[in-house]
Amino acid sequence: MMLFLPVAIIQIIVFLIPFPFYFNIYRNLTSSLAAVLAGVALFLLPFNKAKKTFKPELLDYAIIAFIVIMAFSVLKAQNMSHSLKYLVKWSFFLSLYFLVKYSVKSTGEAHKVLKAIIASGILLSLLGLWQHFQTPETIFRLAHTKIADLLMDADTLHERLKVGQWGVNWLLVENKAVRSFGTFTDVITFAAYLGLIIPLIIPFTFKKQKAAKLCIRAGVLLLMMACLLFTYVRGAWLGCLAAIIVMMAVSRDKYTRYGIGLVLVLTALTIFSIPDFRIRFLSIINTGYSTNTTRVDLWGKALSDIQSQPLLGIGIASHGYGDPGAIPVHNNFLQIAVETGLLGLSALILICIGAVKKAWTLAVAAEPEYHPFGLGLLGGITWFIVISSFGTFFLDDKFTFLFMMLLGLAAAMELRCGKQES
């Protein structure tokens, strides 16, 4: 477990440095530091112990296959050095996966890892809520480091915000409220990040425990759910509801199931009772909504790109590279298919299947101590699959760092669970 602690600490610190410098230099610095740390962790891995217990599984093969396919796609990239960075980082993330898998030895150690992950979610949520209640001008002055932007008079700044410069379109909703984005460059990625953490909190909140712990966990859950709502990401809201339904359906404990059901009811009531949330959520089925038509056009173009290079795609991280006006595909599965071909898409689907398999094993294990882990991981994967249909964030370093840690945690818990049951 001592080998894993530096990784858990960086999970909290690296992603939470004040964001005024994040949009320029700091974005690359933090992502590189996270990847390098994961790479260093590879050399700390107890190889002898790993070799004795190493039995490749579907998830292991799927992750390795994805990286191998990514390596071949680099050869087709428009800018090989740019794509190579993603290959190197993913190689580091692979080492992180195996590090977690073979260093977490008990549910107690897993609890410590989850506390570190949840701590990052709490701090990011506090930052996100603060952002929501600021003016757009304040946020943009903080988010830009150019002296000219900082010294710009308020009227000029406001005019630029109105015409959509500096990426204002993703930062504001129709009523000009600031969307929570934490230290991320995209609100969808931030919502997806929260979408991996919130489902982990829910089953641990509604299990038999002391009243003090219940209140603390419920408060943390309320904080992060509020931040999620203020991202105004419709796909994340939909993914949240889907994840809660899946967890409630799979849960074996009556108390936990009722608690999860309560969260479902309160979440749905909040979304549909507050006009701004209701209008935003229902716009997901409005065919005339501007962002919906844009997405449909992007998906159609992506399908054409896939047909032109179906096997290995155009190269990892190559979609829109060099084009300042390029818009992401807004669908993880299509984006991966465009850049790594149908082979890469198949590997990603296998990763999801392998993750669901491990989460299911834990959720229905004979030992009740594994149930909250399994339910939370199953909810997180469900959330990921749903929101992936509306956003492009799978290659984001911060998201991938957490995603691979949780996959490693699921693999570690399944190993422990299998030993106990055998």
C-alpha positions as CSV (number, residue, x, y, z in Angstrom):
1,M,0.0,0.0,0.0
2,M,2.9,2.4,0.7
3,L,3.8,2.2,-3.0
4,F,0.4,3.5,-3.9
5,L,0.2,6.5,-1.5
6,P,2.2,8.9,-3.6
7,V,-0.2,8.3,-6.5
8,A,-3.2,8.9,-4.4
9,I,-1.7,12.1,-3.0
10,I,-0.9,13.4,-6.5
11,Q,-4.5,12.6,-7.4
12,I,-5.6,15.2,-4.9
13,I,-2.8,17.8,-5.3
14,V,-2.1,17.9,-9.1
15,F,-5.6,18.5,-10.1
16,L,-6.4,21.2,-7.6
17,I,-3.7,23.9,-8.1
18,P,-5.5,27.2,-8.5
19,F,-6.7,27.4,-12.0
20,P,-5.7,31.0,-13.2
21,F,-2.6,29.5,-14.8
22,Y,-4.3,26.3,-15.9
23,F,-5.4,27.2,-19.4
24,N,-2.0,27.7,-20.7
25,I,1.2,26.2,-19.3
26,Y,-0.3,24.4,-16.3
27,R,-2.6,22.2,-18.3
28,N,0.3,20.4,-19.9
29,L,2.4,20.4,-16.7
30,T,-0.3,18.7,-14.6
31,S,-1.1,16.1,-17.1
32,S,2.5,15.3,-17.8
33,L,3.3,15.1,-14.0
34,A,0.4,12.6,-13.5
35,A,1.6,10.5,-16.4
36,V,5.2,10.5,-15.3
37,L,4.3,9.6,-11.7
38,A,2.3,6.6,-13.0
39,G,5.3,5.6,-15.1
40,V,7.7,5.8,-12.1
41,A,5.1,3.7,-10.2
42,L,5.8,0.9,-12.7
43,F,9.4,0.6,-11.4
44,L,8.1,0.4,-7.8
45,L,5.8,-2.5,-8.7
46,P,6.7,-5.7,-6.8
47,F,7.4,-7.7,-9.9
48,N,8.1,-11.0,-8.1
49,K,4.8,-10.9,-6.3
50,A,3.0,-9.8,-9.4
51,K,4.5,-12.7,-11.5
52,K,3.2,-15.3,-9.0
53,T,-0.4,-14.0,-9.1
54,F,-0.4,-12.6,-12.6
55,K,-3.2,-14.2,-14.6
56,P,-4.2,-12.1,-17.6
57,E,-8.0,-11.4,-17.8
58,L,-10.3,-9.8,-20.3
59,L,-9.8,-6.3,-18.9
60,D,-6.0,-6.7,-18.9
61,Y,-6.0,-7.9,-22.6
62,A,-8.4,-5.1,-23.6
63,I,-6.3,-2.3,-22.1
64,I,-3.1,-3.7,-23.6
65,A,-4.8,-4.2,-27.0
66,F,-6.1,-0.6,-26.9
67,I,-2.5,0.7,-26.4
68,V,-1.1,-1.6,-29.1
69,I,-3.8,-0.3,-31.5
70,M,-3.0,3.2,-30.5
71,A,0.7,2.6,-31.3
72,F,-0.2,1.5,-34.8
73,S,-2.5,4.5,-35.3
74,V,0.3,6.9,-34.3
75,L,2.0,5.9,-37.6
76,K,-0.9,7.4,-39.5
77,A,-1.2,10.6,-37.5
78,Q,-0.9,14.0,-39.1
79,N,1.6,15.0,-36.4
80,M,3.4,12.0,-35.1
81,S,5.0,13.7,-32.1
82,H,1.7,15.1,-30.9
83,S,0.1,11.6,-31.1
84,L,3.1,10.0,-29.5
85,K,2.5,11.9,-26.3
86,Y,-0.8,10.2,-25.9
87,L,0.8,6.8,-26.5
88,V,3.4,7.4,-23.9
89,K,0.9,8.7,-21.3
90,W,-1.4,5.7,-21.9
91,S,1.6,3.4,-21.4
92,F,2.1,5.1,-18.1
93,F,-1.6,4.7,-17.3
94,L,-1.3,1.0,-18.0
95,S,1.5,0.7,-15.4
96,L,-0.8,2.6,-13.0
97,Y,-3.6,0.1,-13.6
98,F,-1.3,-2.8,-12.7
99,L,0.2,-1.0,-9.8
100,V,-3.2,-0.5,-8.2
101,K,-4.2,-4.1,-9.0
102,Y,-1.3,-5.7,-7.2
103,S,-0.7,-3.2,-4.4
104,V,-4.1,-3.0,-2.8
105,K,-4.4,-6.0,-0.6
106,S,-7.6,-5.5,1.4
107,T,-10.9,-3.6,1.6
108,G,-9.3,-1.4,4.2
109,E,-6.6,-0.3,1.8
110,A,-9.2,0.2,-0.9
111,H,-11.1,2.5,1.5
112,K,-8.0,4.6,1.9
113,V,-7.7,4.9,-1.9
114,L,-11.4,5.8,-2.2
115,K,-11.0,8.5,0.5
116,A,-8.2,10.1,-1.5
117,I,-10.3,10.0,-4.7
118,I,-13.4,11.4,-2.9
119,A,-11.2,14.2,-1.4
120,S,-10.3,15.4,-4.8
121,G,-14.0,15.3,-5.8
122,I,-14.9,17.4,-2.7
123,L,-12.3,20.1,-3.4
124,L,-13.2,20.2,-7.1
125,S,-16.9,20.5,-6.2
126,L,-16.2,23.4,-3.8
127,L,-14.3,25.1,-6.6
128,G,-17.0,24.4,-9.1
129,L,-19.8,25.8,-6.8
130,W,-17.7,28.9,-6.3
131,Q,-17.3,29.3,-10.0
132,H,-21.0,29.1,-10.6
133,F,-21.8,32.1,-8.4
134,Q,-19.2,34.3,-10.1
135,T,-19.8,36.6,-13.0
136,P,-18.5,35.5,-16.5
137,E,-16.1,38.5,-16.5
138,T,-14.6,37.4,-13.2
139,I,-14.1,33.8,-14.4
140,F,-12.5,34.9,-17.6
141,R,-10.2,37.4,-15.9
142,L,-9.0,34.5,-13.7
143,A,-8.8,32.0,-16.5
144,H,-6.5,34.0,-18.7
145,T,-2.9,34.9,-18.0
146,K,-2.3,37.4,-20.9
147,I,-1.7,40.9,-19.5
148,A,-3.8,42.4,-22.2
149,D,-6.8,40.4,-21.1
150,L,-6.3,41.2,-17.4
151,L,-6.0,45.0,-18.1
152,M,-8.9,45.1,-20.6
153,D,-11.7,47.4,-19.5
154,A,-15.0,45.9,-18.4
155,D,-17.1,47.0,-21.4
156,T,-14.7,45.6,-23.9
157,L,-14.4,42.3,-22.0
158,H,-18.2,42.1,-21.7
159,E,-18.6,42.6,-25.5
160,R,-16.1,39.9,-26.2
161,L,-17.9,37.5,-23.9
162,K,-21.2,38.2,-25.7
163,V,-19.8,37.3,-29.1
164,G,-18.4,34.0,-27.8
165,Q,-14.7,34.7,-27.8
166,W,-12.4,32.7,-25.5
167,G,-14.5,29.6,-25.6
168,V,-17.4,31.3,-23.9
169,N,-20.0,29.0,-25.5
170,W,-19.1,26.0,-23.4
171,L,-18.7,28.1,-20.2
172,L,-22.1,29.7,-20.2
173,V,-25.7,28.5,-20.4
174,E,-28.6,30.3,-22.1
175,N,-29.3,32.4,-19.0
176,K,-25.6,33.5,-18.9
177,A,-25.0,31.6,-15.6
178,V,-21.4,30.2,-15.3
179,R,-21.2,26.5,-15.6
180,S,-19.0,24.7,-13.0
181,F,-15.8,23.4,-14.6
182,G,-13.4,22.9,-11.7
183,T,-9.8,22.8,-13.1
184,F,-10.9,21.2,-16.4
185,T,-10.9,22.9,-19.8
186,D,-14.3,21.4,-20.6
187,V,-17.4,21.1,-18.5
188,I,-18.3,17.7,-20.0
189,T,-15.0,16.2,-18.8
190,F,-15.5,17.7,-15.4
191,A,-19.0,16.2,-15.2
192,A,-17.6,12.8,-16.4
193,Y,-15.0,13.0,-13.6
194,L,-17.7,13.6,-11.0
195,G,-19.6,10.8,-12.6
196,L,-16.9,8.3,-11.6
197,I,-16.9,9.5,-8.0
198,I,-20.5,10.1,-7.1
199,P,-21.7,6.5,-7.7
200,L,-18.9,5.4,-5.3
201,I,-20.3,7.6,-2.5
202,I,-23.9,6.6,-2.8
203,P,-23.8,2.9,-1.7
204,F,-21.3,3.8,1.1
205,T,-23.7,6.4,2.3
206,F,-26.7,4.1,2.5
207,K,-25.3,1.2,4.4
208,K,-25.8,0.4,8.1
209,Q,-23.4,2.7,10.0
210,K,-23.3,5.3,12.8
211,A,-25.4,8.4,12.4
212,A,-22.4,10.7,12.3
213,K,-20.8,8.9,9.4
214,L,-24.2,8.8,7.6
215,C,-24.5,12.6,7.9
216,I,-21.0,13.3,6.7
217,R,-21.3,11.1,3.7
218,A,-24.8,12.4,2.9
219,G,-23.3,16.0,3.0
220,V,-20.5,15.1,0.7
221,L,-23.0,13.5,-1.7
222,L,-25.2,16.6,-1.6
223,L,-22.2,18.8,-2.3
224,M,-21.1,16.9,-5.3
225,M,-24.6,16.4,-6.7
226,A,-25.2,20.2,-6.5
227,C,-21.9,20.8,-8.4
228,L,-22.9,18.3,-11.0
229,L,-26.2,20.1,-11.5
230,F,-24.4,23.4,-12.0
231,T,-22.3,22.0,-14.8
232,Y,-25.5,22.0,-16.8
233,V,-24.3,18.9,-18.7
234,R,-27.5,17.1,-19.8
235,G,-25.7,13.8,-20.7
236,A,-24.2,13.7,-17.2
237,W,-27.6,14.2,-15.6
238,L,-29.0,11.4,-17.8
239,G,-26.0,9.2,-16.9
240,C,-26.5,10.0,-13.2
241,L,-30.1,8.8,-13.3
242,A,-29.1,5.7,-15.3
243,A,-26.4,4.9,-12.8
244,I,-28.7,5.2,-9.8
245,I,-31.3,3.0,-11.4
246,V,-28.7,0.3,-12.2
247,M,-27.3,0.4,-8.7
248,M,-30.8,0.2,-7.2
249,A,-31.7,-2.8,-9.4
250,V,-28.5,-4.7,-8.5
251,S,-28.3,-3.9,-4.8
252,R,-29.0,-6.9,-2.6
253,D,-29.3,-5.0,0.7
254,K,-32.8,-3.6,1.4
255,Y,-31.6,-0.6,3.3
256,T,-29.1,0.3,0.6
257,R,-31.7,-0.2,-2.1
258,Y,-34.2,2.1,-0.4
259,G,-31.4,4.7,0.1
260,I,-30.4,4.7,-3.5
261,G,-34.1,4.9,-4.5
262,L,-34.4,8.0,-2.3
263,V,-31.4,9.6,-4.2
264,L,-33.1,8.8,-7.5
265,V,-36.4,10.4,-6.4
266,L,-34.7,13.5,-5.0
267,T,-32.4,13.9,-8.1
268,A,-35.4,13.6,-10.5
269,L,-37.5,16.0,-8.5
270,T,-34.7,18.6,-8.4
271,I,-34.1,18.4,-12.2
272,F,-37.8,18.6,-13.1
273,S,-39.0,21.0,-10.4
274,I,-36.4,23.8,-11.1
275,P,-37.3,25.5,-14.4
276,D,-33.7,26.1,-15.5
277,F,-32.8,22.5,-14.9
278,R,-36.0,21.2,-16.4
279,I,-35.7,23.2,-19.6
280,R,-32.0,22.3,-20.0
281,F,-32.7,18.6,-19.4
282,L,-35.7,18.3,-21.7
283,S,-33.8,20.0,-24.5
284,I,-31.9,16.7,-25.0
285,I,-34.9,15.5,-27.0
286,N,-35.5,18.8,-28.8
287,T,-34.5,18.1,-32.4
288,G,-34.4,21.8,-33.2
289,Y,-32.0,22.7,-30.4
290,S,-28.8,24.1,-31.8
291,T,-26.4,21.9,-29.9
292,N,-28.4,18.8,-30.8
293,T,-28.3,19.6,-34.6
294,T,-24.6,20.3,-34.3
295,R,-24.0,16.9,-32.6
296,V,-26.0,15.1,-35.3
297,D,-24.0,16.8,-38.0
298,L,-20.7,15.9,-36.2
299,W,-21.7,12.3,-35.8
300,G,-22.6,12.0,-39.5
301,K,-19.2,13.4,-40.5
302,A,-17.5,11.1,-38.0
303,L,-19.3,8.1,-39.6
304,S,-18.0,9.2,-43.0
305,D,-14.4,9.5,-41.6
306,I,-14.7,6.0,-40.2
307,Q,-15.8,4.6,-43.5
308,S,-12.8,6.3,-45.2
309,Q,-10.2,4.7,-42.8
310,P,-12.1,1.9,-41.0
311,L,-9.2,-0.2,-39.6
312,L,-6.8,2.1,-37.7
313,G,-8.4,5.5,-38.2
314,I,-6.6,8.7,-38.9
315,G,-4.3,8.6,-35.9
316,I,-4.8,9.0,-32.2
317,A,-5.5,12.7,-31.1
318,S,-5.5,13.7,-34.8
319,H,-9.1,14.7,-35.2
320,G,-9.2,18.5,-35.6
321,Y,-5.5,18.8,-35.0
322,G,-4.1,22.1,-36.4
323,D,-7.6,23.5,-37.0
324,P,-8.5,26.1,-34.3
325,G,-12.1,26.0,-35.3
326,A,-12.5,22.2,-35.1
327,I,-15.2,20.9,-32.9
328,P,-14.9,17.5,-31.1
329,V,-17.1,14.7,-32.2
330,H,-19.0,14.8,-28.9
331,N,-19.1,11.1,-28.7
332,N,-16.3,9.1,-27.1
333,F,-17.0,5.9,-29.1
334,L,-17.1,7.7,-32.4
335,Q,-14.1,9.8,-31.6
336,I,-12.1,6.7,-30.8
337,A,-13.4,5.0,-34.0
338,V,-12.3,8.0,-36.1
339,E,-8.8,8.1,-34.6
340,T,-8.0,4.4,-34.0
341,G,-10.5,2.7,-36.3
342,L,-12.9,-0.1,-35.6
343,L,-10.1,-2.0,-33.9
344,G,-9.7,0.7,-31.3
345,L,-13.4,1.0,-30.8
346,S,-13.6,-2.8,-30.3
347,A,-10.9,-2.5,-27.6
348,L,-12.7,0.3,-25.8
349,I,-15.9,-1.7,-25.8
350,L,-14.0,-4.7,-24.4
351,I,-12.6,-2.4,-21.7
352,C,-16.2,-1.5,-20.7
353,I,-17.3,-5.1,-20.8
354,G,-14.4,-6.2,-18.6
355,A,-15.0,-3.4,-16.2
356,V,-18.7,-4.3,-15.9
357,K,-17.8,-7.9,-15.4
358,K,-15.5,-7.1,-12.4
359,A,-18.0,-4.6,-10.9
360,W,-20.8,-7.2,-11.2
361,T,-18.7,-9.8,-9.5
362,L,-18.1,-7.5,-6.5
363,A,-21.7,-6.3,-6.4
364,V,-23.1,-9.9,-6.0
365,A,-20.2,-11.4,-4.1
366,A,-20.9,-13.7,-1.1
367,E,-19.0,-11.2,1.2
368,P,-21.1,-8.1,1.8
369,E,-18.0,-5.9,2.3
370,Y,-17.5,-6.0,-1.5
371,H,-21.0,-4.9,-2.4
372,P,-20.5,-1.1,-2.0
373,F,-17.4,-1.2,-4.2
374,G,-19.2,-3.3,-6.8
375,L,-22.3,-1.1,-6.9
376,G,-20.2,2.1,-7.1
377,L,-18.0,0.9,-9.9
378,L,-21.0,-0.5,-11.8
379,G,-22.7,2.8,-11.5
380,G,-19.6,4.7,-12.6
381,I,-19.2,2.5,-15.7
382,T,-22.9,3.0,-16.5
383,W,-22.5,6.7,-16.2
384,F,-19.4,6.6,-18.4
385,I,-21.2,4.7,-21.1
386,V,-24.2,7.1,-21.1
387,I,-22.2,10.4,-21.0
388,S,-19.8,9.0,-23.6
389,S,-22.7,9.2,-26.1
390,F,-22.7,13.0,-25.7
391,G,-19.1,14.1,-25.0
392,T,-15.5,13.5,-26.0
393,F,-13.2,13.2,-22.9
394,F,-11.8,9.6,-22.8
395,L,-8.3,10.8,-23.7
396,D,-8.3,13.6,-21.2
397,D,-5.4,13.0,-18.8
398,K,-7.2,13.8,-15.6
399,F,-10.2,11.6,-16.5
400,T,-8.0,8.8,-17.7
401,F,-5.9,8.9,-14.5
402,L,-9.0,8.4,-12.3
403,F,-10.5,5.9,-14.7
404,M,-7.5,3.6,-14.7
405,M,-7.1,3.9,-10.9
406,L,-10.7,2.7,-10.5
407,L,-10.2,-0.1,-13.0
408,G,-7.2,-1.2,-11.1
409,L,-9.1,-1.0,-7.9
410,A,-11.9,-3.2,-9.3
411,A,-9.3,-5.7,-10.5
412,A,-7.6,-5.7,-7.0
413,M,-10.9,-6.2,-5.2
414,E,-11.9,-9.0,-7.5
415,L,-8.6,-10.8,-6.8
416,R,-9.2,-10.5,-3.0
417,C,-12.8,-11.6,-3.4
418,G,-11.8,-14.6,-5.5
419,K,-9.3,-15.7,-2.9
420,Q,-11.8,-15.5,-0.1
421,E,-14.5,-17.4,-1.9
422,S,-12.2,-20.1,-3.0
